[in-house]
Structure formats: C-alpha cells, structure tokens
Amino acid sequence: MESTSAPATSRIDDLFELALVDGLPVEVDGKTIRYRSVRLRETGVAHEREAERQAERIVTISGVPRLLVSDAEFSFAMTVQHIEAFRCDGVTIPAAAIDRTIVGKLSTHDLGLIEKRVFLITLAAEVRYGNISPAEFDAYVSGTAPATTASPQPEGQAPDVGADSHAAESGPALLTDFAGNNASRKTPRDRG
C-alpha cells in the first residue's frame, strides 16, 4: 500500500504562533526570563506607515539635509510590526510595549525564524487573495520553490543581447526591434 503525505500546510498547527529557540531575554527581579513563544499578526497600511517612519533618517549630503529610508531598517521595522505579543508562562508582552530595542535582544537565529514565518503569513494572504495557488504555498512551506515560468527571450536584430550585451546595435535596427515587423516594411512615404 502506497502512503501519501499530507500537504505541507498541515505541518503548521497555527501559522501565527511560533516557538523560539533561544527566546527573548527579559530581566525580572534580578532574574533573566526567556519568552519562548511569539504571537504574530498580519499587518496593514498603518503598520507599513509606522515602519516607514521608524526607518527614516535625515542625512546631510553636500550641506543639504535629505530624508532617506533605509531598506534594511524598514524590513526590520516591518518585522517588529508583525509581532503581536511575546509569551512566557501566562505572562504576555503586548504589541504596544514591543519596539525595535526589545526585538533587538533576540538572537539572530530567532529573528530569522520570525522573518521566515512573516514571509509565510504574507504568502498565506496571497493565497487568500488568489494571487498564488494553495499548491504554490505548499511548495514554499515544504522548502521547494514552485517552478517558475521562463522570462521572455530576446528576439529581433540583437537576439543574443543577454549573452552578448556588450555588442553595439545601430539605432535604426534597435527601433525596428521595438516598433515590430510592420515598421520595417513601411517606407516614410507609406506612413504619410
């Protein structure tokens, strides 16, 4: 009798609940307590705006102050926004008390676990909205990326642009490629 395995989605009891390996260390009455459970949530526009504000920095470039947003800081701030609570023995640290400083106490391994789960939560939302199929989600969860479709291949006057991109192509030949075959057949008199 041949056994069939259950879909990968059945391996995660609760997508929003995650056990940490090292835990979040917190000092309470001179003792270190490690919160080993984290509850995650989906985020919305307000969370993204807050993460963007946290990632903004004013930098002076050539004497002119500029507002810049760091991609790495924004990504970290979005991860913090996905955390609903840390839990340990019935005690909870709620989202309102969680900031980048608290999350910064996590080990890189635990932060990586949270980031991976946030990615799955985002993918689950994509399934709900119909942007990806449940089979594609299962493939991501099981660690095998779904097959991707090949990107369009170059055609026309310079078919090996990808392999031989340093070769020059004349302007009229390039325009012919982008205008299509009909453009190459018409003369200026035919165009009016």
Secondary structure, DSSP 8 states (H G I E B T S, - for coil): -------GGGG-S-TTEEEEEEEEEEEETTEEEEEEEEEE----HHHHHHHHHHHEEEEEETTEEEEEE-HHHHHHHHHHHTEEEEEETTEEEEGGG--HHHHTTS-HHHHHHHHHHHHHHHHHHHHHTTSS-HHHHHHHHHT------------SS-TTTTTSTTS---HHHHHHHHH-HHHHH--HHHH-
